[in-house]
Amino acid sequence: MQCLKLVLLFALIVFPEPAPAWRGDIVKAWARTLGNELWRLSEALTKSDQIRIKYKQMNASVKKKDGKHILDSSLSSVSTMLTRKIKAVKCIHATAQKLAREFNYTVAEDENYNFSYCSAKYSQFRYEDGTIVDDSDKPGSYIPKFAVNNSNYMDVSLEKDSHFYDISVNTNISCVHVPTNIFYKESKPLTAILWSKDLNEIFTKNYQSDPSLSWQYFGSSHGILRFYPGMPWNKNEVDTYDCRVKPWYIEAATCSKDVIILFDVSGSMTGFKNYVARRTLHSLLDTLSNNDYVNVYTFKNTTAEVIACFTYLVQATPENLKTIKDILEPTDDGKTHKVPLEGNANLTEAYIKAFTTLKERRDEMRCNVSSTQGCNQLVMVITDYVPGNLTEVFEEYNREVVGGNTYIPVRVFTYLIGKEVTNVREIQWMACLNRGFFVHIHSVEEVQQQVLKYINVIARPMILEGEKPPPTWTHANIDYTRTTKWDVSDDAVKPDEDKLVTSVAIPAFDFKYNEENNDAMLLGVAGTDVPIDSIAKLAQPHQLGVNGYSFIVSNNGYLLLHPLLKTTINDELQDNYNSVDFVEVEQVDDGKGARELGDEIKTLRESLVDGVSGDMREVKVLFHYDDMRRIARVKHDYFFNKLEGTPFSMGISLPKGYGDTELLLKDNPLEAKQGKELTGINVTDYFRFSYRVHPDWVYCKYHYLEGHESKNPEEEIWKFLVNLSKNQIDITKKQYIEEAETDDFDVETHCGNATTQLGKDDYYCNEDLVKQLVFDAKLTTPYFNTWSRSDEELELARKYNVSVRFIATSSGLTRWHYIFDSDKNEVVDDFGNRLKNSTKKVFGDKNKLAIEETWYKAAVLQHMINKESVVIATPLPILDESIKKRPSVLNKDGDITVTSSYAIFYKDGESETPASVVGFQYSYLKFQERFQEITNETSEKEFTCNGDNYDCYVIDSSGYVVLSRQKEQIGQFFGVIDSNTRHVLQSFIDKSIFEHVEVFNYQALCPYYMLKQPNSAWTVATPFSTATNFFRWLLAEAMLILSDVTNWNWKVFALDDDYSDLINQEPTEEPTTTNPPPSENETIPAQEEEDKPFSCDHRISLYILKQEYILETMGASPVVYEDRPGACHPAYWASHVSKTNLLLVVVESGMREYGRNCSIPPDTKPQPTVDSTTSREPCHKLDLGHLKRRRLEGCFTYHIGERNITACGIGSTTKMDKLVLVSTVLVAALTYLKHSR
């Protein structure tokens, strides 16, 4: 016995009993009880086991998906659709050239010639009911005198058209937009209006053969836009539109360009000159697009980049262009120029810097200056004076000899500002000797028209080449007719991401004028818009499945389509919405920091930019969802290929593990192919109660929506289901019939009557999707029309105050059933109308996207971790301070909605696939009440969640609080509740219970106060320096006048007669496209500039509960604990809540002092990166410019025939000595002949 006592004593000494280990057991018991009850509740409400069996009973099976096959199928559909758009534009293009060539231009000279047309701005429009469209109270409603009761403007009737987004249009005619600074009766604009009238016929025939066509248009080189269908122009703002500065026009006419603009900021460029110069710069920048590269150098005594960090050419994205414009705008009521105006203009140094930079660019791009398709490079000079002849600079820096021939690689365009000018001929010959063009801008009214003259010069080589120009495609743009800017479409309330379009355009040449005048002039550009969402629908999103997606990338790596692309924040269109790079949204799990790119993502992007066919398998990605508040570390397979006929590539991303399988119906159900007469089943019987279908997926659709309008997608599909029951439709009909590819385009065989015309009742369907929808409706009907339950199950549902149970399927079908509020349950009548006794929004109204809903995505991801578990989640607060609208976590009644979801994977042999997700929603307050009941069951009175000694939390797998004693903490990150929870979380990380992952939001905004410095590119002028600058300017002006004394006469600035008339002519037209000059310099209010958020990057810390580690390593005792407080943690106990994604955590309460050396985990609030907040300018994005770009094909930059065109601009001159004039002209002419080819 004594020996036994000694053994026991020894055991107690060597193996002391943990004190008190039983608290972990208590927490584990609570977690197990809670988890089992939630699981039991889920099974009772959703009937998930019965549904899984039902799939088997309905003869479903699982088949492997081939990503390449899905992509090829999508590419085929999309390519067929895009080919139709290209042919439509070719028809417009060919017809326009024919009409212009055959038009009798003398009729425009007849003042008595009678004509009428639809003026988008001044015609009288009437709605269907006969009421006149009244926009008289809008900012752009001003009607000039010449437009009042003008018989040239026809009356136009309008009808609301579903195809054109419920906008009131007229599909029988086209309308004309004339820029505000152009008078429609001027010779050239008038002839464009008259000859283009017959484009109506080709517009309408194009639409009849392809009803999916969006806006069709032709923009003339004189600014006249004819567009179809006809509709009134936007009156919500003053009209500043000019088609010639739109991307579709510019990119078709000029190809990609490298442009350096030299902007004079010397002491003479003050006051009104500076204002006109800035407007000129703005107009030039407006003609650039994402395919161009640009920089602006300011010059005075020295030459410098206008933006300090723009040390080289930068891509001409809207964001970069806006940055350049803003930096040159004065502030403080015009008193402060961010770039001080002072000193003399050293144009020689500016030219050298520009030519040297462009030479580096040519070397980098390996451009051959002797090639007709070399680099398209321009230098544009904006100044009021040149010191003299700079021929030597051009000889040394802008001449290259190849094969004994001398070439001029860079075109020079000069813009002379102001009326009182000297040395005009010198600045004119700078342009003439360098394949450019000169214009003299006297006033702001002339800016737009004069600037646009350079476009035709750039287009000359293409016109002279004589080949059929290839179609050009733009990057993504917004269709403003669908936005609140125009406010004429019901789509205005939809996200702007859904309104993106790409435009396809082809330049047309004025053959008649060119032949008669030995010139090379553009006639204009023909084009049409292609909605990106129409491309997305053809990418078969239902086949991609949950957490799979498609994307489209341009030749520059920019996104046109991607589920993570943001275009607007706080209802404002972002400056960079169409220049978001692929690498800015795809986040590879490679451990890299902000804007650091690993080899894998760079290789993937390069493949997309090059348009090659291929794939990348098992790429580790950080898959974030729920607005970047949740994350999963997963693998995806990428498949990609070129989108033929475009500069774009298309790709798909499929999740590894379940993205390669799908449900196979084995021709079931038969009623989806045959009517009631054959099957005895009415298909509509499966759709008689609450349901929604995915609003963006195409099940069946009429080609022409007019006469087939539906209030909602459910009513639309109902019409087809009715006809399906009657065996009156064929669901195998496709939207586009594949056409044999041919390079030969002929108007007679591809346009007008030669094309297949569709009837008003013609339709198309997605056969597989319709079959799956009917299958899912049939399968779900027994389980969600009513709830079959026991009394015990009903009582359990009452305990949690369950409001609704639901199911969503891979066919886009969503169904729901309210348990205790039957007024929210819908019934569907014989006409497809959804009827209910409640006016409130129901579950299907808030959750209609099926596989794209957060709870669907999360349930499938959870299945890959623990097959038998539900996902419990609450709404999360938006922590980003830049977001203005941040919905509350609380409901209006003060409760919180808790959502539980569970993924049903159907298994067939060794394969399984996500077939549907079921779930339910319940009351947080009842959840909390039930939790308190469970945690009251304890073997130690003091150890309870209802006292003051311990704080209890239930947190989800992302670290967010799902349950707490304080309702205000719900949805908050566990690590920010208090100091104790912060240190508990760090302990979890140290024990590998949680892991911390960083992601980056490269489409974020930051408030102004986060800037490290107000601006990095300019210095503020003091009152002393301002006065000094004035005297410098005065002295400079005096010196300029004195230096030209040899050319004086009593009419110091007398002009050539014809040019003098042009300068002194008083404006007779309406306000210009640019704003008229104010009495003082235009300014940007300082306060407005400071308040405006700026583009920045966010670093976001997210967390993942390592459930695999808990389930596999910790086995039957999933408890983590620290029984006693430590230097860096309080006492705590935590246990995994069985069959859920939750963790129950009990923390010993009380204030504690933790050591300074204790690590603290970062919270989940987005934090701006240091590099993105050093200045308002997008300097942190410049490294993207070093990534690969693919040059566009078919771009002509040089043609030997250009030397036969002598026009290079006109300018005013002083009356100088004739000998000096003749000598200068002779030297310049000889130099030009020597170096031109």
MARLUM-558272 format. One record per residue (C-alpha): y negated, z negated, x negated; residue in three letters. Coordinates in steps of 0.05 Angstrom, whole numbers, plus 5000, padded with zeros to 4 digits. Example, Ala and Ser with C-alpha at 12.3 -4.5 7.8 and 13.67 -1.06 7.14 Angstrom:
// residues 2
509048444754ALA
502148574727SER
This chain:
// residues 1237
500050005000MET
495349824943GLN
496750504912CYS
494950844978LEU
488250474981LYS
486750694910LEU
488251414927VAL
483751384988LEU
478251064948LEU
478851594894PHE
478652144946ALA
472251864976LEU
469051834908ILE
471052524886VAL
470352864954PHE
464652514990PRO
464052675064GLU
458053125078PRO
453052745119ALA
452752945174PRO
457053575174ALA
458353505249TRP
451353745266ARG
453354445244GLY
459254405291ASP
454554215348ILE
450054815334VAL
456155265329LYS
458655015396ALA
451955145428TRP
451755855399ALA
458756005421ARG
457555755492THR
451056155498LEU
454156785468GLY
460356765511ASN
456256665574GLU
451657245558LEU
457657685544TRP
460957475609ARG
454557615647LEU
454058295615SER
461158495634GLU
460158245705ALA
453658625715LEU
455059275680THR
462659365691LYS
462959645620SER
470559575615ASP
471659945680GLN
466760495660ILE
470360595594ARG
476960675631ILE
473561155681LYS
471961635624TYR
479461675610LYS
481061775683GLN
476062345688MET
479762695631ASN
474262635579ALA
475762695505SER
472062665439VAL
470763255395LYS
467663325326LYS
460663595321LYS
458864095267ASP
451663975246GLY
451064675216LYS
453664985280HIS
448664585322ILE
442964805276LEU
445165535276ASP
445565525352SER
438665215357SER
435765705306LEU
438666285344SER
435366055409SER
428765895376VAL
428666535336SER
429966955398THR
424266605433MET
419466685374LEU
421367425367THR
419167525439ARG
412467205423LYS
411567645362ILE
413068265402LYS
407968055454ALA
402667985401VAL
404568645370LYS
403568965438CYS
396668665444ILE
395068865373HIS
397369595381ALA
393969665448THR
387369385422ALA
387269875363GLN
388870455410LYS
383470255461LEU
378170165408ALA
379770835376ARG
379471205442GLU
373370855471PHE
366971245482ASN
361870795447TYR
355871175473THR
356570845541VAL
354070195511ALA
347570535494GLU
346370725567ASP
341970175597GLU
343870385667ASN
351370345653TYR
354469925708ASN
359969445688PHE
362668755706SER
367368275674TYR
369867555679CYS
365167125638SER
368666465623ALA
361966125620LYS
357666455673TYR
362166785726SER
362766425792GLN
369766125801PHE
372965915866ARG
378965465878TYR
384665655924GLU
381165335984ASP
374865755972GLY
370565195944THR
366265385884ILE
367765065817VAL
361764605807ASP
360564365736ASP
353064285743SER
353263545723ASP
356763665657LYS
353563715588PRO
355564445578GLY
353364685646SER
346564985625TYR
345865705650ILE
340666135615PRO
335966575655LYS
339467225639PHE
345966955669ALA
343066745736VAL
345367225792ASN
347567715739ASN
351568285769SER
355368385704ASN
359067735718TYR
364567815770MET
366867275818ASP
373767005803VAL
378766645847SER
383366125817LEU
390165835834GLU
393465225805LYS
399265455761ASP
404964995742SER
406865425682HIS
399765335654PHE
400164585660TYR
397364565731ASP
390864875708ILE
387165315758SER
387666015730VAL
387866745751ASN
394067105724THR
391467785746ASN
385567815699ILE
382967595631SER
376367265618CYS
371367335561VAL
368066805519HIS
361666995482VAL
359066505429PRO
352566175448THR
348666495391ASN
350867205411ILE
347667595467PHE
352967975505TYR
348768605513LYS
347868715439GLU
351169365419SER
357269105382LYS
358968515427PRO
358068955489LEU
362769495463THR
367968965447ALA
367468705518ILE
368069405548LEU
373769705508TRP
377869055511SER
377669045587LYS
383969455591ASP
387768925552LEU
388668615621ASN
394569075633GLU
398368895570ILE
396968155581PHE
399968165650THR
405868585631LYS
407368125572ASN
407367545620TYR
411767895670GLN
417068035616SER
416567345585ASP
414066815633PRO
414566275579SER
408466595544LEU
402566125538SER
395366345526TRP
394567065501GLN
388167285468TYR
384367785426PHE
378467555384GLY
373868115360SER
370368125293SER
363868055331HIS
365867395362GLY
368167635430ILE
374367275454LEU
378367575512ARG
383767105536PHE
389167095589TYR
389966825642PRO
382766785664GLY
379566105675MET
372865765668PRO
370765525599TRP
370064785584ASN
363464495608LYS
364863775587ASN
361163905522GLU
355964385494VAL
359465035476ASP
360065125400THR
366465545401TYR
367166165359ASP
373966475354CYS
372566735284ARG
372966045253VAL
379465855287LYS
385765805243PRO
389366365279TRP
383666845266TYR
382066635194ILE
389266605170GLU
390967285200ALA
384767605170ALA
384267295101THR
390967035076CYS
390966405033SER
385066284986LYS
382865864927ASP
375465704940VAL
370265344898ILE
363465244931ILE
357465114886LEU
352464704925PHE
345364644898ASP
342763924897VAL
336864034852SER
329963774867GLY
327864404905SER
333464334957MET
330063794999THR
327963765071GLY
329564355115PHE
332864755059LYS
337864195049ASN
339264175123TYR
340664935127VAL
344764895063ALA
349064345092ARG
350164735156ARG
352065335113THR
357064915075LEU
359964645140HIS
360765345168SER
364265575104LEU
368964985104LEU
370565115178ASP
373465785158THR
378765455114LEU
385665225134SER
391764855108ASN
394065455069ASN
387565455028ASP
385465044968TYR
378164834958VAL
373264414920ASN
365764334924VAL
361664244861TYR
354563994866THR
349964264812PHE
343164094785LYS
342263924711ASN
349663774711THR
355563994752THR
360263504786ALA
365563464840GLU
362563244905VAL
368262744914ILE
369662354851ALA
377262364859CYS
377463104878PHE
377963304805THR
381763954819TYR
382764414878LEU
385164034939VAL
388664305000GLN
383764495054ALA
386564015106THR
381963795163PRO
381863105131GLU
379663345063ASN
374463815093LEU
371463265135LYS
371162815074THR
367163345037ILE
362463455096LYS
361162715106ASP
359362575034ILE
353563065035LEU
350562805100GLU
344462355089PRO
344061665119THR
338561175137ASP
334661675179ASP
334962185124GLY
332061735071LYS
338361675030THR
342362255003HIS
349062024977LYS
348462564924VAL
341162504901PRO
336963134902LEU
333563184834GLU
332763584771GLY
333364334758ASN
339164774778ALA
343764954719ASN
347765504753LEU
350665744687THR
354465094676GLU
356665094749ALA
359465804744TYR
363165644680ILE
366365024710LYS
368365414773ALA
371266014736PHE
374965564687THR
378165164743THR
380365794779LEU
383266074714LYS
387465444707GLU
389765534779ARG
391766264765ARG
395666054704ASP
399065504744GLU
400965984800MET
402766534750ARG
398167024785CYS
397767744761ASN
390567974768VAL
392768694766SER
397368604826SER
395068794895THR
398168134918GLN
395367654866GLY
391267024877CYS
385667064928ASN
380066684892GLN
372866594912LEU
366566254885VAL
361166134937MET
354165944916VAL
349265594962ILE
342365564930THR
334965734939ASP
333766034871TYR
337166324809VAL
333866294741PRO
335467014720GLY
340967494700ASN
347667144688LEU
351567774670THR
354067464605GLU
357366894643VAL
361167384687PHE
362967804626GLU
366167214591GLU
369166814648TYR
370567304705ASN
373567914671ARG
380768014649GLU
383668614614VAL
390668824632VAL
393669474606GLY
386969734583GLY
383869614651ASN
378669084666THR
379568664729TYR
375068184766ILE
379667614788PRO
374567204827VAL
370067454882ARG
363067164884VAL
359267044949PHE
352066824946THR
348066485001TYR
340666464990LEU
337165925030ILE
329965945055GLY
324366445067LYS
319966335006GLU
324766574953VAL
324566924886THR
329467314842ASN
333067554904VAL
335868164870ARG
338967744816GLU
342967314865ILE
344767934905GLN
347668284844TRP
351667664826MET
355667814888ALA
355568574881CYS
358168564810LEU
363768094828ASN
367068414889ARG
363267954936GLY
357667954986PHE
350567684990PHE
346867405050VAL
340067105058HIS
339666535108ILE
332666385132HIS
334065905189SER
339665495219VAL
340465995276GLU
343066505227GLU
348166075192VAL
354466225231GLN
353566975235GLN
351767045161GLN
357366605136VAL
362666985174LEU
360967635139LYS
365267435079TYR
371567465121ILE
371368215127ASN
370368285052VAL
376667865040ILE
380468295090ALA
378668965056ARG
384869015011PRO
389468895070MET
385769425112ILE
385669935056LEU
393069825041GLU
394470155108GLY
401069785120GLU
402669445185LYS
400168735176PRO
405468195184PRO
404767645237PRO
401767005212THR
403366305238TRP
398665715238THR
400264995226HIS
400264535287ALA
394064525330ASN
392264175395ILE
391864575459ASP
385264275482TYR
385964545553THR
391264005564ARG
387063435537THR
381562995566THR
376563425527LYS
377363965580TRP
380163515634ASP
383064085676VAL
390463925669SER
394963375694ASP
397763355623ASP
391363025600ALA
394662345608VAL
400662535565LYS
401062385490PRO
397662905447ASP
404162985407GLU
406663375468ASP
400763855466LYS
401664135397LEU
401964885390VAL
402865385334THR
399466055340SER
402166725319VAL
396967255304ALA
396167965276ILE
389768275250PRO
387468935280ALA
383369455243PHE
377569875267ASP
380370545247PHE
374970955283LYS
369170605249TYR
372570595182ASN
373971345184GLU
366871515205GLU
363471045156ASN
368071025096ASN
368970285105ASP
374369775116ALA
372669345176MET
376668875219LEU
377069015293LEU
379368315307GLY
385667895314VAL
390967875369ALA
394867245382GLY
398466765428THR
399966025427ASP
407065765423VAL
407765045448PRO
411764625398ILE
415164255456ASP
418064915480SER
421264985411ILE
423664265414ALA
427164395480LYS
430964975450LEU
433264525393ALA
438564225440GLN
436463495436PRO
442263275479HIS
447063545427GLN
443563165371LEU
445162525408GLY
442461825400VAL
438561695335ASN
439262435317GLY
433162885317TYR
430363565298SER
424263725256PHE
420264335235ILE
416664375168VAL
411564895145SER
411165255079ASN
406564695056ASN
411364155075GLY
407263955135TYR
410463745201LEU
409964135265LEU
415463745299LEU
418263055284HIS
419462445329PRO
415262015281LEU
409262485278LEU
402962155306LYS
397062575327THR
392662065361THR
391061335350ILE
386860965401ASN
386261615441ASP
382761965382GLU
385662565347LEU
386862395274GLN
383662815220ASP
390362925186ASN
394563055249TYR
396763745226ASN
397463575152SER
402463005154VAL
407663155100ASP
415163105112PHE
415662565058VAL
410562145095GLU
415262025153VAL
422262075123GLU
423661435086GLN
429561465039VAL
432760795021ASP
431760864946ASP
427560244931GLY
421260634915LYS
414260354926GLY
408460644965ALA
407961404956ARG
413261394902GLU
418261944913LEU
425361944889GLY
429262564869ASP
433262584933GLU
427262634981ILE
423663124935LYS
429863574933THR
430463555008LEU
423163725018ARG
423464284967GLU
429264595004SER
425364585069LEU
419064885037VAL
423165435005ASP
426565595070GLY
433565565042VAL
439965445081SER
443664815063GLY
445164085077ASP
444763395046MET
450162905065ARG
450262155070GLU
443062055051VAL
441261315052LYS
435261235098VAL
431060675126LEU
431560825200PHE
425860465234HIS
424660455309TYR
420760065362ASP
414160285331ASP
416260095260MET
417959375280ARG
425559425272ARG
429659745218ILE
436759935201ALA
439660145134ARG
444060745151VAL
446261415126LYS
444262085155HIS
446662795145ASP
441263325141TYR
442164065157PHE
436664575148PHE
434965315146ASN
429165795150LYS
426265975218LEU
426366735210GLU
419867105220GLY
415766485206THR
413666075145PRO
417265485176PHE
423965145165SER
427864765217MET
432464185205GLY
436563665241ILE
438462955221SER
444862655247LEU
446961925237PRO
453261815197LYS
459061485234GLY
457661715305TYR
452862295299GLY
458562775284ASP
462162675351THR
460762825424GLU
464062775492LEU
468363365511LEU
469163465587LEU
474863965586LYS
471564375642ASP
470663755684ASN
467763685735PRO
469564335770LEU
463964215821GLU
458964335765ALA
461265065763LYS
463665185834GLN
460865035902GLY
463164585958LYS
467065145991GLU
471865165932LEU
472064425912THR
470564085978GLY
465363665943ILE
457863675952ASN
454863565883VAL
448563255912THR
452762665938ASP
452762395867TYR
445062385866PHE
443662015931ARG
441061375899PHE
436661135842SER
436561605783TYR
432161945732ARG
433562525686VAL
430362625618HIS
423462925633PRO
423263355569ASP
430263655573TRP
431764305607VAL
437564285656TYR
435664875700CYS
428865185708LYS
425465775742TYR
422166275696HIS
416166295742TYR
414265605767LEU
409465875819GLU
412765795886GLY
417865325856HIS
413364735841GLU
416564045840SER
413263365839LYS
417963095786ASN
424063305745PRO
428862995795GLU
426263415851GLU
426864035807GLU
434163905789ILE
435763725861TRP
433964435883LYS
438964715834PHE
444264205854LEU
443464415926VAL
444565145908ASN
450364935863LEU
453764615923SER
452865265960LYS
455565655902ASN
449066045898GLN
447165965825ILE
450266135759ASP
449165575708ILE
451266025651THR
444666415654LYS
440566335591LYS
433066335582GLN
433166875529TYR
438167435519ILE
439267555445GLU
436368225424GLU
438568665368ALA
433968575309GLU
430069185288THR
424269285239ASP
421569865278ASP
416569675331PHE
414270185381ASP
409370085437VAL
413070555483GLU
419670185476THR
417469465467HIS
411269395511CYS
409169445583GLY
413769805632ASN
419069895578ALA
420669155578THR
425168795627THR
421068495683GLN
423567835713LEU
423367675787GLY
419767075815LYS
426366725832ASP
429766845766ASP
432166225731TYR
436065965671TYR
440465355657CYS
443664965601ASN
450865005623GLU
453564435580ASP
447963965599LEU
448664095673VAL
456163985671LYS
455163335633GLN
449763105681LEU
454263205741VAL
459962875704PHE
455662265689ASP
452862225759ALA
459962245788LYS
462361725738LEU
456661235750THR
456361275826THR
461760755841PRO
458660235795TYR
451160285806PHE
450360475879ASN
452359765896THR
454659165856TRP
461758925867SER
461858195845ARG
465057525855SER
461256905879ASP
461856625809GLU
458757245779GLU
453157235831LEU
451656515814GLU
451456675740LEU
446457235754ALA
442156745793ARG
442156255735LYS
438756775692TYR
434857075750ASN
437457775733VAL
432758295762SER
436058955749VAL
442359255718ARG
442359955690PHE
446060515654ILE
443561105613ALA
448061665590THR
448162195536SER
446362725588SER
439462405598GLY
441462075664LEU
438661375678THR
440860955738ARG
439160255760TRP
440559745814HIS
436159155832TYR
440458565852ILE
435558105889PHE
429958595904ASP
433159165942SER
426359465961ASP
426059745891LYS
432660115899ASN
431560845917GLU
435161315964VAL
434662075960VAL
433962486023ASP
436463196036ASP
430263496003PHE
430863105939GLY
425262615956ASN
425861935925ARG
424761395977LEU
423960645968LYS
420560076005ASN
416559845945SER
410260155916THR
411359835848LYS
414060195787LYS
421460115779VAL
426060105719PHE
426960855719GLY
419460965717ASP
418760545654LYS
425360755621ASN
426461495634LYS
427961735563LEU
435261505562ALA
437861595491ILE
430861545463GLU
429460855491GLU
429260285441THR
434659885477TRP
439260495475TYR
438160615400LYS
439159875384ALA
445559815425ALA
448760395388VAL
446660125320LEU
449459445340GLN
456059755358HIS
456760005286MET
456259275263ILE
460058915318ASN
463459325371LYS
464058755421GLU
456858505424SER
450558595464VAL
443458685439VAL
438458175466ILE
431058325457ALA
424158155484THR
417758555481PRO
414258505414LEU
406758435402PRO
403058975364ILE
400458665300LEU
396559265274ASP
389259055280GLU
386859785283SER
390459885350ILE
385659745407LYS
390559715465LYS
395759185451ARG
399859015513PRO
401658295526SER
408758045517VAL
407857665582LEU
408857975651ASN
403457915703LYS
407157315734ASP
407156955667GLY
414557065654ASP
417557505600ILE
422758055610THR
428957975567VAL
433258605560THR
440658605544SER
444059265526SER
451059465506TYR
453660125480ALA
459860425511ILE
463460835459PHE
469161255487TYR
475061275440LYS
480061855440ASP
485361785386GLY
481961605321GLU
475161875342SER
469861535385GLU
463061735409THR
457161385443PRO
457761595516ALA
452861125549SER
449060465545VAL
449159945600VAL
444959325607GLY
440858855649PHE
434158505649GLN
432957775665TYR
427757225665SER
425856885600TYR
423956245637LEU
430956205667LYS
433956375600PHE
430155795569GLN
432255335625GLU
439555515615ARG
438955435540PHE
436354725550GLN
442354575594GLU
447154825541ILE
443754455483THR
443753805523ASN
451253795512GLU
451353415446THR
455552865415SER
449252565383GLU
443752365429LYS
438152475379GLU
440653155358PHE
438053575416THR
433354155428CYS
429653775482ASN
426753225439GLY
421253185387ASP
425553115325ASN
428253825323TYR
425454515338ASP
430455015365CYS
429755765362TYR
433956365380VAL
431956955336ILE
434457675339ASP
437358105283SER
430258325263SER
427757605255GLY
423657585319TYR
423756975364VAL
427457095429VAL
427556375453LEU
423255775436SER
420455155468ARG
413555485467GLN
413056125507LYS
407256375463GLU
412056435405GLN
416456955439ILE
416357615402GLY
413157295341GLN
416357355273PHE
420456725256PHE
417256675188GLY
410156575215VAL
411456035267ILE
409955465218ASP
411155255147SER
418154995163ASN
420655645193THR
417556035135ARG
421555645085HIS
427855665127VAL
427356415128LEU
426756435053GLN
432956005049SER
436556505094PHE
434457065046ILE
436956664986ASP
443656565022LYS
444157305040SER
443757155114ILE
437557595121PHE
435158155077GLU
428058385068HIS
426259125069VAL
419459465058GLU
417460085095VAL
410860465093PHE
406660755149ASN
402761335119TYR
399461505185GLN
395660855193ALA
388360665202LEU
384660085171CYS
378159755195PRO
372059875151TYR
371759155125TYR
378259265087MET
374959755039LEU
374659494968LYS
368059874959GLN
363860245010PRO
364260914976ASN
366661194911SER
362961834905ALA
355561704909TRP
349961244888THR
344360964931VAL
337261204915ALA
332160654906THR
325060734933PRO
322760864862PHE
327961404850SER
326261724916THR
318961774896ALA
320962024827THR
325362554859ASN
319462784901PHE
314962884841PHE
320563234804ARG
321463704862TRP
313963834866LEU
313763984791LEU
319864424796ALA
316964834853GLU
310464934814ALA
314265154752MET
318365644793LEU
312065964821ILE
308765994753LEU
314966274719SER
314666864767ASP
307367014754VAL
308867714728THR
311267904796ASN
305367634835TRP
300768034879ASN
296367814936TRP
302167834983LYS
306367384939VAL
312567404984PHE
311768085016ALA
318368385038LEU
321469065048ASP
319369305116ASP
326169295149ASP
328168635120TYR
321468315135SER
322568465208ASP
329268115206LEU
326367485175ILE
320167425218ASN
323667585284GLN
323067015332GLU
329566775363PRO
330567075432THR
337466805446GLU
340266155471GLU
341865555426PRO
346265715366THR
353365505352THR
350465015302THR
345864465328ASN
338464645324PRO
334764285269PRO
331663615289PRO
324663415272SER
327363005215GLU
333563075172ASN
339962995211GLU
343162325193THR
349561945204ILE
347861255232PRO
350060755180ALA
352860265230GLN
357160805263GLU
359961015196GLU
361560295177GLU
364960135243ASP
369560735241LYS
376660605216PRO
379161015159PHE
385861315140SER
390160855098CYS
397360665083ASP
400860045111HIS
406259655076ARG
410759325128ILE
415958805113SER
421858815160LEU
428158405162TYR
435458515177ILE
440457985197LEU
446658125156LYS
451558055213GLN
457158385173GLU
456557835120TYR
456757295174ILE
462657585211LEU
466757795150GLU
465157265098THR
463956645140MET
469756785187GLY
471056285242ALA
465455815220SER
459156235223PRO
454455645207VAL
448955625155VAL
445854945141TYR
442054485095GLU
443553785119ASP
438053475078ARG
431053715063PRO
430054034996GLY
424054194953ALA
423454874986CYS
426454775055HIS
427154275112PRO
433854065140ALA
436454615186TYR
442754865219TRP
443955585242ALA
449755935275SER
450956645297HIS
450956705373VAL
457657015386SER
458057725415LYS
450657825407THR
445458025355ASN
442457315357LEU
442056725310LEU
441056015337LEU
436855605289VAL
435454855293VAL
430054595246VAL
428353875232GLU
421153805254SER
415453465220GLY
410153635168MET
412553715097ARG
409653865029GLU
413254424994TYR
412954564920GLY
408155084892ARG
413955454860ASN
417355574927CYS
418056294947SER
415056515013ILE
417457135050PRO
412157635071PRO
410857685146ASP
411658305187THR
404258435199LYS
402359115170PRO
398459035105GLN
394259595074PRO
396459825005THR
391459714949VAL
390860444929ASP
389260675000SER
383460185009THR
379460324945THR
375060824983SER
374361165050ARG
376361835017GLU
383762025020PRO
384461964944CYS
391161604951HIS
394162234983LYS
392262724928LEU
399062684893ASP
401863044953LEU
398063654929GLY
402663684868HIS
408763774911LEU
411664464921LYS
408364974967ARG
410965664986ARG
405766224983ARG
405466665044LEU
408167365039GLU
404468015053GLY
397667775027CYS
393568334995PHE
387968114949THR
385968754912TYR
385669494927HIS
382870054884ILE
379370344945GLY
374569764947GLU
370270094893ARG
368470634944ASN
365370124991ILE
358269984967THR
356169485020ALA
355368794989CYS
349668495029GLY
342268575037ILE
336668135012GLY
329168045011SER
325268184947THR
318468044920THR
314068644903LYS
315768664829MET
313969144775ASP
317669804787LYS
319869854715LEU
322969164717VAL
326269324784LEU
329269984760VAL
331669684695SER
335069104728THR
338569544779VAL
340670044726LEU
343669514681VAL
347269194739ALA
349969854764ALA
352670044695LEU
355869364688THR
359169424756TYR
361970124741LEU
364669884675LYS
368569314704HIS
370769564771SER
377069964780ARG
